[in-house]
């Protein structure tokens, strides 16, 4: 039956006493060897900050024999933000299938693209029932995604031609982060006949954590250490999707990828499957001899009628090999010896041709130089000899040139690793190799390319981590150490350009930090406003006095209300008065969204005042203002006195709160 396992970082795992990175959910009854094998496949390396979409998703299909059973492993590993301790986290989902459980009409890439592969974990630690993974059926079709990416759909068949011709070799595919390589694999696998679709193994993100695993198609991301190391495997196929590819080499699967018509292809050689043993009981009841059912092969002679089919007995320690088997072993040994002898002779011939010809060329040069010293004139024959020698020199590079290239590659790799791991640069920059580089040469361009990729990657990573603003300062400090180095490899003013780029990143980061701080302060004020919605805001100081009346007669009176948070959703929704004396009546009307006109009628006299609330803006707190007070002196004083017991209701962020216009209301006067 199918099985699955979920692996991530949690406070408590499925196994008693486990925590941190551990198995949190698994199919009931899963064996310990299988669990251990799956957990060893959970390696992952982040390329960006936790939670960043730039972190790749690793989708893989492996075939392993565990506890004597051949199993297909579908693996999806992705970034999962931060765990309960604040560390980087990952989510690994494994689905385990046998040969019989793999749908021949589907493919591992199609199964990994289905919705049955988990992208989030619900946080429940538990045993799981047997899953029913989705394996959608696929049909051969032209490789349109390969066509869009490379310009020729035939590149989708190059993988299959290489699989048939070099089944033991790997394919390295260099791609940019974010390229949907899994969909490319799905198109390629759909071309295979159904019985072969689960044969290739692959991963869409190869990193250093994947060790000792049989993986034929390996995707390495551009700019990573794995992409650089893939150049060393010269016998393996390497497809760089970051560069123009041109026309693929001709092959049966290349044409199938263009037309969408599946080919039979060349299946990988497999030994015939031996049927299970059937015990044959002897007359005495013993079963020391085990007879096996016979099975037909291409060279099997049919059994004549009336005769008992021959049986084969398991070979014991005392059995002697048949003569045919002896001859087969002898042929194998002689073949190996012959191949070894041919290789030794070939190596000796290459070394002799390379270094022996070098000695003869050097001696010819010396003889020519001596002749030129004796005579200033040369004939046609000597000129021809010099031309031949020079052409032979061009064929075989000098050993010191090879050593220089190797040293340069090693220097670039050390520089890249030192920068990534925050190592000490001073020792590396003392190397005489970089001092001998000339600006804008091919070697210098290689160094500049590595440094520019590193700088862009570092700016992206450090800019996203706004909580550590000093990281960009550290990056600029590193650039200062590289200033003399950069001037030696380029005349384009790299240091000034790159320093300006880091300065701009610092400015953008500071703006983002200030914006986040401001947004956080606004959110805190809104939350405080909502939490205190049943508690009124009291504005003290509106006492009856000639000073306040004089201020109102000259213009307006204002008071700060720091409790009101900034919000677009702001308005005055009501005006409330206590129970007043008989014959006194208040009315209010909206002058604008944040201004009310309050009118008081008593003893056939009417006077009014405008009450406004201005929302906070540009760092200035909200304000309450009183203005436009009219009426005679006595009614004005009475209105101001009664306002001390009134309040306006302000609505902010969909929550209303009362703002008292004076001291708290005395208990004797009721609301």
For each residue, the residues with C-beta under 8 A, 3 or more apart:
1: 27 101 130
2: 27 95 96 97 101 130 131 132 133
3: 26 27 30 34 95 96 130 131
4: 25 26 27 93 94 95 96 128 131 133
5: 23 25 26 27 30 35 38 39 92 93 94 96
6: 23 24 25 26 91 92 93 94 118 121
7: 21 22 23 24 38 39 42 91 92 93 94
8: 21 24 80 83 89 90 91 92 121
9: 20 21 22 80 83 84 85 87 89 90
10: 13 19 20 22 24 83 84 123 125
11: 19 84
12: 18 19 125
13: 10 18 19 20 22 23 24 125
14: 18 22 23 24 25 26 125 126 127
15: 18 22 23
16:
17:
18: 12 13 14 15 22 23
19: 10 11 12 13 22
20: 9 10 13
21: 7 8 9 42 90
22: 7 9 10 13 14 15 18 19
23: 5 6 7 13 14 15 18 26 35 39
24: 6 7 8 10 13 14 121 125
25: 4 5 6 14 121 124 125 126 127 128
26: 3 4 5 6 14 23 30 35 127 128
27: 1 2 3 4 5 30 127 128 129 130 131
28: 127 128 129
29:
30: 3 5 26 27 34 35
31: 34 35 66 67
32: 35 36
33: 36 37 66 67
34: 3 30 31 37 38 66 67 71 96
35: 5 23 26 30 31 32 38 39
36: 32 33 39 40
37: 33 34 40 41 64 66
38: 5 7 34 35 41 42 73 94 96
39: 5 7 23 35 36 42
40: 36 37 43
41: 37 38 60 62 73 75 92 94 210 213
42: 7 21 38 39 77 90 92
43: 40 77 207 208 209 210
44: 58 77 78 79 90 92 207 209
45: 207 208 209
46: 49 50 55 79 88
47: 54 55 56 177 221 224 457
48: 52 54 55 460 461 464
49: 46 52 461 464 465
50: 46 55 79 80 81 82 88 89
51: 79 81 82
52: 48 49 55 79 464
53:
54: 47 48 177 178 460
55: 46 47 48 50 52 78 79
56: 47 177 178 204 205 221
57: 76 77 78 204 205
58: 44 75 76 77 78 203 204 205 207
59: 75 76 109 112 117 182 203 204 205
60: 41 73 74 75 76 77 201 202 203 204 215
61: 72 73 74 75 108 109 112 198 200 201 202 203
62: 41 72 73 75 201 213 214 215
63: 70 71 72 73 198 201 214
64: 37 70 71 73 213 214
65: 68 69 70 71
66: 31 33 34 37 69 71
67: 31 33 34
68: 65
69: 65 66 98
70: 63 64 65 98 99
71: 34 63 64 65 66 96 97 98
72: 61 62 63 96 97 98 99 102 108 198
73: 38 41 60 61 62 63 64 94 95 96
74: 60 61 94 95 96 97 108 111 112 117 133
75: 41 58 59 60 61 62 92 93 94 203
76: 57 58 59 60 92 93 112 117 118
77: 42 43 44 57 58 60 90 91 92 93 205
78: 44 55 57 58 90 91 119
79: 44 46 50 51 52 55 88 89 90 91
80: 8 9 50 83 89 90 91 121
81: 50 51 89
82: 50 51 86 87 88 89
83: 8 9 10 80 86 87 88 89
84: 9 10 11
85: 9
86: 82 83
87: 9 82 83
88: 46 50 79 82 83
89: 8 9 50 79 80 81 82 83
90: 8 9 21 42 44 77 78 79 80
91: 6 7 8 77 78 79 80 118 119 120 121
92: 5 6 7 8 41 42 44 75 76 77
93: 4 5 6 7 75 76 77 117 118
94: 4 5 6 7 38 41 73 74 75
95: 2 3 4 73 74 111 116 117 131 133
96: 2 3 4 5 34 38 71 72 73 74
97: 2 71 72 74 101 102 133
98: 69 70 71 72 101 102
99: 70 72 102 198
100:
101: 1 2 97 98
102: 72 97 98 99 106 108 135 198
103: 106 135 137
104: 194 195 197 198
105: 135 137 138 194
106: 102 103 110 111 135 136 137 138 197
107: 110 111 138 186 189 190 192 197 198
108: 61 72 74 102 111 112 189 197 198 202
109: 59 61 112 113 182 183 185 186 189 202
110: 106 107 113 114 135 136 138 186 189 190
111: 74 95 106 107 108 114 116 117 133 134 135 136
112: 59 61 74 76 108 109 117 182
113: 109 110 182 183 186
114: 110 111 117 133 134 135 136
115: 134
116: 95 111 131 132 133 134
117: 59 74 76 93 95 111 112 114
118: 6 76 91 93 121
119: 78 91
120: 91
121: 6 8 24 25 80 91 118
122:
123: 10
124: 25
125: 10 12 13 14 24 25
126: 14 25
127: 14 25 26 27 28
128: 4 25 26 27 28 131
129: 27 28
130: 1 2 3 27
131: 2 3 4 27 95 116 128
132: 2 116
133: 2 4 74 95 97 111 114 116
134: 111 114 115 116
135: 102 103 105 106 110 111 114
136: 106 110 111 114
137: 103 105 106
138: 105 106 107 110 186 189 190 197
139: 190
140: 190 191 256 260 261 262
141: 144 187 190 260
142: 147 153 257 258 259 260
143: 146 147 153 154 155 156 157 184 187 188 191 257 258 260
144: 141 147 148 153 187
145: 148 149 156 180 183 184 187
146: 143 149 150 152 153 154 155 156 184 187 188 257
147: 142 143 144 150 151 152 153
148: 144 145
149: 145 146 179 184 241
150: 146 147 155 241 245
151: 147 244 245
152: 146 147 155 245 246 247 248 258
153: 142 143 144 146 147 156 257 258
154: 143 146 157 158 247 248 254 255 257 258
155: 143 146 150 152 158 239 245 248 254 257
156: 143 145 146 153 159 184 187 188 191 257
157: 143 154 160 161 188 191 248 251 252 253 254 255 256 257 258
158: 154 155 161 162 237 239 248 249 251 253 254
159: 156 162 163 171 188 200 217 253
160: 157 163 164 188 191 192 253 256 265
161: 157 158 164 165 249 251 252 253 254
162: 158 159 165 166 169 171 237
163: 159 160 166 167 199 200 216 268
164: 160 161 167 253 265 266 268
165: 161 162 266
166: 162 163 169 237
167: 163 164 268
168:
169: 162 166 216 235 236 237
170: 215 216 217 218 233 236 237
171: 159 162 216 217 218 236 237 238 239
172: 218 220 230 233 236 237 238 239
173: 181 217 218 219 220 238 239 241
174: 220 221 222 227 230 238 239 240 241 242
175: 179 181 219 220 221 222 241 242
176: 179 221 222 241 242
177: 47 54 56 221 222
178: 54 56
179: 149 175 176 241
180: 145 183 184
181: 173 175 184 185 204 219 241
182: 59 109 112 113 185 186 204
183: 109 113 145 180 186 187
184: 143 145 146 149 156 180 181 187 188
185: 109 181 182 188 189 202 204 217
186: 107 109 110 113 138 182 183 189 190
187: 141 143 144 145 146 156 183 184 190 191 257
188: 143 146 156 157 159 160 184 185 191 257
189: 107 108 109 110 138 185 186 192 197 200
190: 107 110 138 139 140 141 186 187 197 262
191: 140 143 156 157 160 187 188 253 256 257 260 262 263
192: 107 160 189 196 197 199 262 265
193: 196 197 262 264 265
194: 104 105 197
195: 104
196: 192 193 199 265 267
197: 104 106 107 108 138 189 190 192 193 194
198: 61 63 72 99 102 104 107 108
199: 163 192 196 268
200: 61 159 163 189 216 217
201: 60 61 62 63 214 215 216 217
202: 60 61 108 109 185 215 216 217 218 219
203: 58 59 60 61 75 206 210 215 217 218 219
204: 56 57 58 59 60 181 182 185 219
205: 56 57 58 59 77 219 221
206: 203 210 215 218 219 220 226
207: 43 44 45 58 210 224 226
208: 43 45 211 225 226
209: 43 44 45
210: 41 43 203 206 207 213 215
211: 208
212:
213: 41 62 64 210
214: 62 63 64 201
215: 60 62 170 201 202 203 206 210 218
216: 163 169 170 171 200 201 202
217: 159 170 171 173 185 200 201 202 203
218: 170 171 172 173 202 203 206 215 230
219: 173 175 181 202 203 204 205 206
220: 172 173 174 175 206 224 226 227 230
221: 47 56 174 175 176 177 205 224 226 227
222: 174 175 176 177 227 242
223: 227 453 457
224: 47 207 220 221 227 228
225: 208 228 229 416 417
226: 206 207 208 220 221 229 230
227: 174 220 221 222 223 224 230
228: 224 225 231 413 416
229: 225 226 232 233
230: 172 174 218 220 226 227 233 236 238
231: 228 238
232: 229
233: 170 172 229 230 236 238
234:
235: 169
236: 169 170 171 172 230 233
237: 158 162 166 169 170 171 172
238: 171 172 173 174 230 231 233
239: 155 158 171 172 173 174 245
240: 174 243 245
241: 149 150 173 174 175 176 179 181 245
242: 174 175 176 222
243: 240
244: 151
245: 150 151 152 155 239 240 241 248
246: 152
247: 152 154
248: 152 154 155 157 158 245 251 254
249: 158 161 254
250: 254 255
251: 157 158 161 248 254 255
252: 157 161 255 256 263 265
253: 157 158 159 160 161 164 191 256 257 263 265
254: 154 155 157 158 161 248 249 250 251 257 258
255: 154 157 250 251 252 258 259
256: 140 157 160 191 252 253 259 260 261 262 263
257: 142 143 146 153 154 155 156 157 187 188 191 253 254 260
258: 142 143 152 153 154 157 254 255
259: 142 255 256
260: 140 141 142 143 191 256 257
261: 140 256
262: 140 190 191 192 193 256
263: 191 252 253 256
264: 193
265: 160 164 192 193 196 252 253
266: 164 165
267: 196 270
268: 163 164 167 199
269:
270: 267
271:
272: 295 297
273:
274: 292 295
275: 292 293 295
276:
277: 290 291 292
278: 291 292 293
279: 287 290 291
280: 287 289 290 291
281: 285 286 287
282: 285 286 287 288 289
283:
284:
285: 281 282
286: 281 282
287: 279 280 281 282 290
288: 282
289: 280 282 313
290: 277 279 280 287 313 314
291: 277 278 279 280 311 312 313
292: 274 275 277 278 311 312 314
293: 275 278
294: 300 309 310 311 312
295: 272 274 275 300
296: 300
297: 272 300
298:
299:
300: 294 295 296 297
301:
302:
303: 307 308 309 310
304: 307
305:
306:
307: 303 304
308: 303
309: 294 303
310: 294 303
311: 291 292 294
312: 291 292 294
313: 289 290 291
314: 290 292
315: 319
316: 319
317:
318:
319: 315 316
320:
321: 325 326 329
322: 325 326
323: 326 327
324: 327 328
325: 321 322 328 329
326: 321 322 323 329 330
327: 323 324 330 331
328: 324 325 331 332
329: 321 325 326 332 333
330: 326 327 333 334
331: 327 328 334 335
332: 328 329 335 336
333: 329 330 336 337
334: 330 331 337 338
335: 331 332 338 339
336: 332 333 339 340
337: 333 334 340 341
338: 334 335 341 342
339: 335 336 342 343
340: 336 337 343 344
341: 337 338 344 345
342: 338 339 345 346
343: 339 340 346 347
344: 340 341 347 348
345: 341 342 348 349
346: 342 343 349 350
347: 343 344 350 351
348: 344 345 351 352
349: 345 346 352 353
350: 346 347 353 354
351: 347 348 354 355
352: 348 349 355 356
353: 349 350 356 357
354: 350 351 357 358 396
355: 351 352 358 359
356: 352 353 359 360
357: 353 354 360 361 392 396
358: 354 355 361 362 396
359: 355 356 362 363
360: 356 357 363 364
361: 357 358 364 365 389 392 393
362: 358 359 365 366
363: 359 360 366 367
364: 360 361 367 368 385 389
365: 361 362 368 369 389
366: 362 363 369 370
367: 363 364 370 371
368: 364 365 371 372 382 385 386 389
369: 365 366 372 373
370: 366 367 373 374
371: 367 368 374 375 378 382
372: 368 369 375 376 378
373: 369 370
374: 370 371
375: 371 372 378
376: 372
377:
378: 371 372 375 382 383
379: 382 383
380: 383 384
381: 384 385
382: 368 371 378 379 385 386
383: 378 379 380 386 387
384: 380 381 387 388
385: 364 368 381 382 388 389
386: 368 382 383 389 390
387: 383 384 390 391
388: 384 385 391 392
389: 361 364 365 368 385 386 392 393
390: 386 387 393 394
391: 387 388 394 395
392: 357 361 388 389 395 396
393: 361 389 390 396
394: 390 391
395: 391 392
396: 354 357 358 392 393
397: 401 402
398: 401 402
399: 402 403
400: 403 404
401: 397 398 404 405
402: 397 398 399 405 406
403: 399 400 406 407
404: 400 401 407 408
405: 401 402 408 409
406: 402 403 409 410
407: 403 404 410 411 433
408: 404 405 411 412 433 443 446
409: 405 406 412 413
410: 406 407 413 414
411: 407 408 414 415 428 431 433 434
412: 408 409 415 416 446 447 450
413: 228 409 410 416 417
414: 410 411 417 418 428
415: 411 412 418 419 428 447 450 451
416: 225 228 412 413 419 420 450 454
417: 225 413 414 420 421 423
418: 414 415 421 423 424 425 428
419: 415 416 422 423 425 451 454 458 478
420: 416 417 454
421: 417 418
422: 419
423: 417 418 419 428
424: 418 427 428
425: 418 419 428 429 478 481 482
426: 429 430 481
427: 424 430
428: 411 414 415 418 423 424 425 431
429: 425 426 434 481 482 484 485
430: 426 427
431: 411 428 434 435
432: 435 436
433: 407 408 411 436 437
434: 411 429 431 437 447 485 488 489
435: 431 432 488
436: 432 433
437: 433 434 441 443 444 447 488 489
438: 441 444
439: 444 487 488 489 490 491
440: 444 445 489 490 491 492
441: 437 438 444 445
442: 445 446
443: 408 437 446 447
444: 437 438 439 440 441 447 448 488 489 490
445: 440 441 442 448 449
446: 408 412 442 443 449 450
447: 412 415 434 437 443 444 450 451 489
448: 444 445 451 452 489 490 494
449: 445 446 452 453
450: 412 415 416 446 447 453 454
451: 415 419 447 448 454 455 482 486
452: 448 449 455 456 498
453: 223 449 450 456 457
454: 416 419 420 450 451 457 458
455: 451 452 458 459 475 479 498 501 502
456: 452 453 459 460
457: 47 223 453 454 460 461
458: 419 454 455 461 462 475
459: 455 456 462 463 472 475 501 502 505
460: 48 54 456 457 463 464
461: 48 49 457 458 464 465
462: 458 459 465 468 471 472 475 505
463: 459 460 466 472 505 508 509
464: 48 49 52 460 461
465: 49 461 462 468 471
466: 463 469 509 512 513 516
467:
468: 462 465 471
469: 466 472 473 509 510 513
470: 473 474
471: 462 465 468 474 475
472: 459 462 463 469 475 476 502 505 506 509
473: 469 470 476 477 506
474: 470 471 477 478
475: 455 458 459 462 471 472 478 479 502
476: 472 473 479 480 499 502 503 506
477: 473 474 480 481
478: 419 425 474 475 481 482
479: 455 475 476 482 483 495 498 499 502
480: 476 477 483
481: 425 426 429 477 478 485
482: 425 429 451 478 479 485 486 495
483: 479 480 486 487 495
484: 429 487 488
485: 429 434 481 482 488 489
486: 451 482 483 489 490 494 495 498
487: 439 483 484 490 494 495
488: 434 435 437 439 444 484 485
489: 434 437 439 440 444 447 448 485 486 494
490: 439 440 444 448 486 487 493 494
491: 439 440
492: 440 497
493: 490 496 497
494: 448 486 487 489 490 497 498
495: 479 482 483 486 487 498 499
496: 493 499 500
497: 492 493 494 500 501
498: 452 455 479 486 494 495 501 502
499: 476 479 495 496 502 503
500: 496 497 503 504
501: 455 459 497 498 504 505
502: 455 459 472 475 476 479 498 499 505 506
503: 476 499 500 506 507
504: 500 501 507 508
505: 459 462 463 472 501 502 508 509
506: 472 473 476 502 503 509 510
507: 503 504 510 511
508: 463 504 505 511 512
509: 463 466 469 472 505 506 512 513
510: 469 506 507 513 514
511: 507 508 514 515
512: 466 508 509 515 516
513: 466 469 509 510 516 517
514: 510 511 517 518
515: 511 512 518 519
516: 466 512 513 519 520
517: 513 514 520 521
518: 514 515 521 522
519: 515 516 522 523
520: 516 517 523 524
521: 517 518 524 525
522: 518 519 525 526 565 566 567
523: 519 520 526 527
524: 520 521 527 528
525: 521 522 528 529 563 565 566
526: 522 523 529 530 565 567 652 653
527: 523 524 530 531
528: 524 525 531 532 563 565
529: 525 526 532 533 563 564 565 652 653 655 657
530: 526 527 533 653 655
531: 527 528
532: 528 529 535 563 657
533: 529 530 655 656 657
534:
535: 532 657
536: 647 657 658 659 660
537: 561 563 564 657 658 659 660
538: 660 662 663 664
539: 542 559 561 624 659 660 661 662
540: 662 663
541: 559 662
542: 539 548 626 640 643 644 661 662
543: 548 644 662
544: 548 637 640 641 644
545: 548 549
546: 549 550
547: 550 551
548: 542 543 544 545 551 552 557 640
549: 545 546 552 553 629 633 636 637 640
550: 546 547 553 554
551: 547 548 554 555 556 557
552: 548 549 555 556 557 609 626 627 629 636 640
553: 549 550 629
554: 550 551
555: 551 552 627
556: 551 552 625 626 627
557: 548 551 552 625 626 627
558: 623 624 625 626
559: 539 541 623 624
560: 621 622 623
561: 537 539 564 613 621 622 623 624 659
562: 621 622
563: 525 528 529 532 537 622 657
564: 529 537 561 570 613 615 616 621 622 650 652
565: 522 525 526 528 529 616 652 653
566: 522 525 615 616 617
567: 522 526 570 615 652 653
568:
569: 651 652 653 654
570: 564 567 593 594 615 650 651 652
571: 593 594 650 651
572: 575 590 593 594 595 596 613 648 649 650 651
573: 649 650 651 656
574: 648 649
575: 572 586 588 596 598 611 646 647 648 649
576: 646 647 648 649 658 671
577: 580 586 642 645 646
578: 645 646 665 669 670 671
579: 669 670 671
580: 577 584 586 642
581: 584 602
582:
583: 602 603
584: 580 581 600 601 602
585: 600 601 602
586: 575 577 580 598 599 600 601 646
587: 598 599 601
588: 575 596 597 598 599
589: 596 597 599
590: 572 593 595 596 597
591: 595 596 597 610 612
592: 595
593: 570 571 572 590
594: 570 571 572 612 613 614 615
595: 572 590 591 592 610 611 612
596: 572 575 588 589 590 591 610 611 612 648
597: 588 589 590 591 608 609 610 628
598: 575 586 587 588 608 609 610 611 643
599: 586 587 588 589 606 607 608
600: 584 585 586 606 607 608 631 635 638 639 642
601: 584 585 586 587 605 606
602: 581 583 584 585 605 635 638
603: 583
604:
605: 601 602 631 632 635
606: 599 600 601 631
607: 599 600 629 630 631 632 635 636 639
608: 597 598 599 600 628 629 630 631
609: 552 597 598 626 627 628 629 630 639 643
610: 591 595 596 597 598 626 627 628
611: 575 595 596 598 624 625 626 648 661
612: 591 594 595 596 624 625 627
613: 561 564 572 594 622 623 624 625 648 650 659
614: 594 622 623 625
615: 564 566 567 570 594 622 652
616: 564 565 566 619 620 621 622
617: 566 620
618:
619: 616
620: 616 617 623
621: 560 561 562 564 616
622: 560 561 562 563 564 613 614 615 616
623: 558 559 560 561 613 614 620
624: 539 558 559 561 611 612 613 659 661
625: 556 557 558 611 612 613 614
626: 542 552 556 557 558 609 610 611 629 643
627: 552 555 556 557 609 610 612
628: 597 608 609 610
629: 549 552 553 607 608 609 626 636 639 640
630: 607 608 609 636
631: 600 605 606 607 608 635 636 639
632: 605 607 635 636
633: 549 636 637
634: 637 638
635: 600 602 605 607 631 632 638 639
636: 549 552 607 629 630 631 632 633 639 640
637: 544 549 633 634 640 641
638: 600 602 634 635 641 642
639: 600 607 609 629 631 635 636 642 643
640: 542 544 548 549 552 629 636 637 643 644
641: 544 637 638 644
642: 577 580 600 638 639 645 646
643: 542 598 609 626 639 640 646 661 662
644: 542 543 544 640 641 661 662 663
645: 577 578 642 662 665 666 669
646: 575 576 577 578 586 642 643 660 661 662
647: 536 575 576 658 659 660 661
648: 572 574 575 576 596 611 613 658 659 661
649: 572 573 574 575 576 656 657 658 659
650: 564 570 571 572 573 613 656 657 659
651: 569 570 571 572 573 654 655 656
652: 526 529 564 565 567 569 570 615 655 657
653: 526 529 530 565 567 569
654: 569 651
655: 529 530 533 651 652
656: 533 573 649 650 651
657: 529 532 533 535 536 537 563 649 650 652
658: 536 537 576 647 648 649
659: 536 537 539 561 613 624 647 648 649 650
660: 536 537 538 539 646 647 663 664 665
661: 539 542 611 624 643 644 646 647 648
662: 538 539 540 541 542 543 643 644 645 646
663: 538 540 644 660
664: 538 660
665: 578 645 660 669 670 671
666: 645 669
667: 670
668:
669: 578 579 645 665 666
670: 578 579 665 667
671: 576 578 579 665
